[in-house]
Every structure is written in C-alpha cells, then in structure tokens.
Amino acid sequence: MTNPICTATDKLLLAAIDCTHTITAEQVVLQFDPSAPGHNALNQLDLRLGAALSAQMASQQTIGWVSIDLAPKDGTIVLVNDTTEGGSKWAAAKWLAGEEWAGWVYDDEMLNDSAPLGPCPTLWLRGIE
C-alpha cells in the first residue's frame, strides 16, 4: 500500500521545484518565471504550493455518515447504522442481490443466523473502506 504522507510530500516537493531551479549540496535556488503567475519567485512558489495542497485536499475523501442510498451495492463490506429493533447501533454489512431478494446482510455469520433479515440501515460510514 502506498504511504499517503510520502505521496503528499512528493507532490509538494514536485510543486516546489516545478520552475527553473538549480540545486547544489548547499542550496536550492528557484528562479522567477516571468511567464508564470506571480510577481516574484517566492510568490510563484506560494501559488504552486497552494495549488498542490488544494488539489491534495480535494482528492481526499472525508469520513462521514452518508445516506444508505449512496452506499456501494457490489458486495463491499461497509459500516452501517442498524435501526433494527434490539440490534446494535451499527454493524458491518454488505448488499446482497439475488434473483428473488436483495438487501443488506450482516458480515457476521452469527448475526445472520439470529437476524436473517439483516440490518435496516439508513446511513453508512464513507471514507473508511
């Protein structure tokens, strides 16, 4: 699995040096590019880093409860709220579709045996898949 921190760091580093530059053992020098936005080299660096950070944040999915209508229905196991009377507040479940029946089933064989109709979720926790 790719380390997301290294990936983000690499993207910031690439954004920082995405201009004419020189690198020696003692220093990194970024040159001003008159054809790029910004009024000096430092301002151009700020604009590049800001754009890279914004893109990184936009690509990251936030964790949160979402309508069950938006949950994957491909057999992926997700955390759902369980509104079944007498059940727990949440459960690991997956959508199961057959020829004559489709619905949410627990990802726990013991729960499936004791509550074969499965959970009755209204929400699922997106972002922890």
Backbone bond lengths (Angstrom), bond angles and torsions (degrees), N, CA, C in turn:
res aa  C-N    CA-C-N  psi(-1)  N-CA   C-N-CA  omega(-1)  CA-C   N-CA-C  phi
1 M - - - 1.456 - - 1.532 108.55 -
2 T 1.308 116.58 137.41 1.460 122.22 179.88 1.521 109.80 -72.53
3 N 1.324 116.25 135.94 1.457 120.82 177.63 1.526 108.31 -76.46
4 P 1.363 119.23 114.61 1.456 120.83 -176.30 1.521 113.43 -63.71
5 I 1.337 117.55 -27.26 1.465 119.58 179.29 1.517 109.53 -70.02
6 C 1.341 117.79 -43.83 1.462 120.39 177.90 1.520 110.07 -62.83
7 T 1.312 117.75 -41.50 1.450 121.15 179.20 1.523 110.34 -61.06
8 A 1.315 118.37 -46.22 1.459 121.81 179.14 1.517 110.88 -64.54
9 T 1.321 117.03 -41.44 1.466 121.07 178.43 1.523 110.62 -63.42
10 D 1.327 115.85 -44.28 1.465 119.79 178.24 1.530 111.01 -60.10
11 K 1.307 116.68 -42.02 1.467 120.00 -179.70 1.523 111.14 -65.01
12 L 1.325 117.08 -38.94 1.469 119.96 177.20 1.523 111.01 -66.49
13 L 1.335 116.45 -41.70 1.454 119.88 178.97 1.525 110.39 -62.34
14 L 1.308 116.81 -44.97 1.462 119.95 178.48 1.525 111.46 -62.95
15 A 1.325 117.29 -38.33 1.464 120.20 177.00 1.522 110.39 -65.24
16 A 1.325 117.05 -37.31 1.467 120.65 -178.88 1.518 111.61 -65.12
17 I 1.323 117.10 -39.42 1.473 119.12 -175.66 1.525 112.50 -100.73
18 D 1.327 117.33 15.20 1.455 121.30 178.55 1.530 110.20 -81.13
19 C 1.308 114.96 57.55 1.460 123.16 177.80 1.520 106.78 -161.58
20 T 1.310 116.42 174.92 1.457 118.64 174.53 1.522 107.83 -64.55
21 H 1.323 116.91 129.21 1.459 120.69 -176.91 1.524 110.49 -153.01
22 T 1.290 114.77 162.13 1.466 121.12 171.96 1.517 107.67 -130.08
23 I 1.311 115.14 142.63 1.459 121.22 -179.83 1.520 108.06 -128.44
24 T 1.310 115.16 127.69 1.464 121.04 173.66 1.524 106.91 -126.22
25 A 1.312 116.34 -179.39 1.467 120.30 178.12 1.520 111.28 -64.82
26 E 1.333 117.34 -25.93 1.464 121.06 -175.58 1.528 114.50 -98.30
27 Q 1.342 117.53 -24.23 1.466 117.49 -172.13 1.520 112.84 -157.55
28 V 1.314 113.89 160.71 1.452 122.97 170.07 1.524 105.65 -119.81
29 V 1.318 116.32 125.97 1.465 120.54 -179.27 1.521 108.03 -118.51
30 L 1.327 115.74 120.79 1.459 121.98 176.07 1.522 108.20 -99.39
31 Q 1.344 116.42 128.28 1.451 120.03 -179.03 1.526 111.34 -95.71
32 F 1.314 114.99 149.64 1.458 122.90 175.93 1.521 109.07 -69.02
33 D 1.342 115.87 135.63 1.463 121.85 176.64 1.522 107.87 -112.52
34 P 1.336 118.30 106.86 1.459 120.16 -176.45 1.530 113.45 -63.85
35 S 1.332 118.08 -17.88 1.465 119.59 179.96 1.535 112.58 -88.51
36 A 1.337 117.31 -7.88 1.470 121.90 -179.49 1.519 110.31 -98.50
37 P 1.331 117.35 156.48 1.471 119.68 176.77 1.529 110.90 -61.89
38 G 1.316 116.79 148.08 1.456 122.05 178.26 1.510 111.05 116.38
39 H 1.338 116.45 150.35 1.457 120.20 -175.11 1.526 114.21 -98.75
40 N 1.340 118.49 -7.00 1.463 121.66 172.45 1.529 107.88 -159.90
41 A 1.311 117.50 174.87 1.464 121.84 -175.63 1.529 112.14 -61.42
42 L 1.328 116.92 -39.18 1.459 120.11 -179.84 1.533 110.89 -67.19
43 N 1.315 117.02 -41.63 1.462 121.01 178.04 1.530 110.29 -64.86
44 Q 1.325 117.67 -39.04 1.463 120.76 177.49 1.533 110.91 -64.83
45 L 1.325 116.31 -38.89 1.465 120.08 176.42 1.528 110.09 -62.37
46 D 1.314 116.65 -45.30 1.457 121.42 178.68 1.529 110.85 -58.66
47 L 1.324 117.77 -43.43 1.463 121.44 179.86 1.535 111.39 -65.28
48 R 1.340 117.17 -41.78 1.470 120.28 179.27 1.522 111.42 -65.51
49 L 1.328 116.65 -44.73 1.471 120.02 179.96 1.523 111.16 -66.42
50 G 1.317 116.93 -40.99 1.466 120.56 177.70 1.519 111.69 -60.47
51 A 1.333 116.86 -42.94 1.469 120.72 178.56 1.523 110.89 -65.32
52 A 1.342 117.33 -40.98 1.465 120.67 179.28 1.525 111.37 -65.13
53 L 1.334 117.33 -42.08 1.464 120.67 178.13 1.519 111.44 -65.48
54 S 1.327 117.43 -41.45 1.463 120.62 178.59 1.516 110.94 -62.48
55 A 1.330 116.61 -42.99 1.466 120.42 178.53 1.526 110.84 -63.74
56 Q 1.331 116.91 -40.72 1.464 121.03 179.28 1.521 110.74 -63.46
57 M 1.324 116.86 -44.72 1.468 120.50 -179.42 1.519 110.81 -66.88
58 A 1.319 118.00 -37.92 1.460 120.99 179.86 1.522 111.70 -67.45
59 S 1.334 116.80 -30.01 1.465 119.93 -178.22 1.519 112.43 -80.77
60 Q 1.319 117.70 -16.76 1.465 120.35 -179.10 1.520 109.77 -85.93
61 Q 1.304 114.73 131.41 1.443 120.56 178.58 1.525 108.77 -84.34
62 T 1.314 116.05 135.12 1.452 118.52 178.67 1.528 109.87 -85.75
63 I 1.301 114.99 154.10 1.450 120.94 178.10 1.521 108.29 -87.72
64 G 1.311 116.65 131.38 1.457 119.10 178.14 1.521 112.24 -178.01
65 W 1.312 115.22 162.36 1.458 121.86 179.01 1.526 109.47 -78.65
66 V 1.335 115.65 131.32 1.456 122.72 -175.78 1.523 107.99 -131.65
67 S 1.330 115.90 155.16 1.463 120.65 178.50 1.530 111.13 -52.50
68 I 1.305 116.16 139.45 1.471 121.50 -179.71 1.527 110.79 -61.91
69 D 1.321 117.29 -23.24 1.466 120.71 178.51 1.531 111.83 -62.10
70 L 1.335 117.16 -23.03 1.460 121.78 -178.81 1.529 113.07 -95.68
71 A 1.317 117.35 1.13 1.470 121.29 -178.39 1.525 110.75 -72.65
72 P 1.332 117.05 150.64 1.468 119.36 177.13 1.527 110.23 -66.43
73 K 1.305 115.06 140.08 1.469 120.58 179.82 1.529 109.38 -120.53
74 D 1.337 113.88 45.01 1.465 120.86 -178.59 1.523 112.74 -117.51
75 G 1.332 117.16 15.87 1.461 121.18 -178.08 1.518 113.68 93.04
76 T 1.339 117.32 -0.33 1.456 121.23 177.30 1.524 109.61 -65.92
77 I 1.313 117.17 134.30 1.464 121.32 178.66 1.523 108.22 -82.10
78 V 1.327 115.65 126.60 1.460 121.42 -179.97 1.526 109.60 -131.10
79 L 1.322 115.76 161.08 1.456 121.17 175.54 1.524 107.67 -88.66
80 V 1.337 116.72 125.01 1.462 121.73 -178.58 1.522 109.70 -123.53
81 N 1.336 114.89 156.55 1.463 117.25 169.41 1.522 106.07 -79.30
82 D 1.306 117.34 143.81 1.462 121.50 -176.60 1.520 108.47 -114.07
83 T 1.316 115.91 106.41 1.466 119.94 -178.28 1.525 112.49 -91.40
84 T 1.339 116.35 6.43 1.460 120.40 177.72 1.523 109.05 -64.07
85 E 1.323 116.82 130.60 1.459 120.35 -178.95 1.520 110.52 -59.86
86 G 1.324 115.26 131.71 1.455 121.16 179.62 1.519 113.70 83.61
87 G 1.321 117.81 -2.12 1.464 120.75 -179.67 1.515 111.43 -87.81
88 S 1.313 115.34 179.90 1.459 119.72 176.01 1.529 108.65 -78.09
89 K 1.316 116.77 170.94 1.461 119.87 -178.62 1.521 111.79 -69.92
90 W 1.331 117.45 -31.02 1.452 121.27 178.61 1.514 109.09 -145.40
91 A 1.349 114.96 163.63 1.464 119.93 -177.48 1.526 109.51 -155.68
92 A 1.315 115.64 153.69 1.468 120.94 171.07 1.522 106.33 -81.53
93 A 1.324 115.91 127.26 1.461 119.81 -176.46 1.524 110.20 -146.82
94 K 1.319 115.17 165.64 1.464 121.13 175.42 1.518 108.43 -142.84
95 W 1.317 115.04 155.37 1.460 121.41 178.60 1.514 107.60 -82.67
96 L 1.314 116.18 131.83 1.453 121.61 178.83 1.519 107.45 -123.35
97 A 1.312 116.21 123.52 1.474 120.63 -179.60 1.520 109.11 -118.01
98 G 1.325 115.46 125.41 1.455 121.23 177.24 1.513 109.77 -120.51
99 E 1.317 116.06 -172.64 1.459 120.04 -179.54 1.528 112.09 -70.59
100 E 1.328 116.59 -36.60 1.460 120.12 -175.93 1.521 114.18 -112.50
101 W 1.333 117.99 -7.45 1.461 120.37 -176.66 1.520 109.55 -152.39
102 A 1.308 116.18 144.04 1.464 121.47 174.34 1.521 107.40 -141.93
103 G 1.316 116.34 140.86 1.452 119.44 178.90 1.509 111.81 173.92
104 W 1.327 115.45 -178.30 1.462 122.31 -179.61 1.515 109.53 -84.57
105 V 1.331 116.53 135.90 1.458 122.30 175.81 1.521 107.89 -126.62
106 Y 1.322 115.66 150.11 1.459 120.74 177.16 1.527 110.00 -68.05
107 D 1.310 116.84 148.72 1.453 121.41 174.19 1.531 109.44 -92.43
108 D 1.296 117.00 30.19 1.462 123.83 -178.99 1.518 106.32 -135.62
109 E 1.316 116.84 115.02 1.466 121.11 -176.27 1.529 112.46 -57.74
110 M 1.341 117.80 -37.73 1.470 119.90 179.92 1.529 110.26 -64.81
111 L 1.329 116.96 -41.81 1.462 119.13 177.80 1.527 110.86 -66.57
112 N 1.327 116.76 -38.53 1.465 119.18 177.83 1.523 111.41 -62.29
113 D 1.347 116.82 -35.99 1.465 119.99 178.15 1.527 111.32 -69.04
114 S 1.337 116.81 -41.06 1.468 119.51 -176.39 1.528 112.68 -84.15
115 A 1.315 117.86 -22.40 1.470 121.61 179.39 1.528 108.55 -138.71
116 P 1.335 116.98 74.14 1.462 120.38 -172.44 1.530 114.85 -63.90
117 L 1.322 117.71 -18.03 1.461 118.95 178.08 1.525 112.05 -79.30
118 G 1.331 117.45 -7.66 1.457 121.32 175.92 1.511 113.08 77.63
119 P 1.322 115.76 -178.78 1.464 120.10 179.85 1.528 109.84 -73.76
120 C 1.299 114.81 164.99 1.464 121.10 176.62 1.532 107.09 -122.33
121 P 1.336 117.18 72.71 1.456 120.17 -172.30 1.524 113.25 -79.41
122 T 1.327 114.24 152.73 1.460 121.30 171.44 1.523 110.15 -117.12
123 L 1.360 116.83 -16.22 1.462 122.84 -177.75 1.527 110.38 -137.66
124 W 1.325 116.80 156.03 1.463 122.10 170.85 1.518 107.98 -136.56
125 L 1.332 115.87 153.94 1.455 121.75 -176.72 1.528 109.23 -93.12
126 R 1.341 115.50 105.12 1.456 121.17 -178.95 1.527 109.34 -87.94
127 G 1.326 115.16 145.56 1.458 120.29 174.88 1.511 114.35 105.99
128 I 1.320 118.30 -0.89 1.470 120.44 178.94 1.521 111.26 -119.29
129 E 1.323 117.10 12.71 1.467 119.96 -177.75 1.501 111.01 -57.78
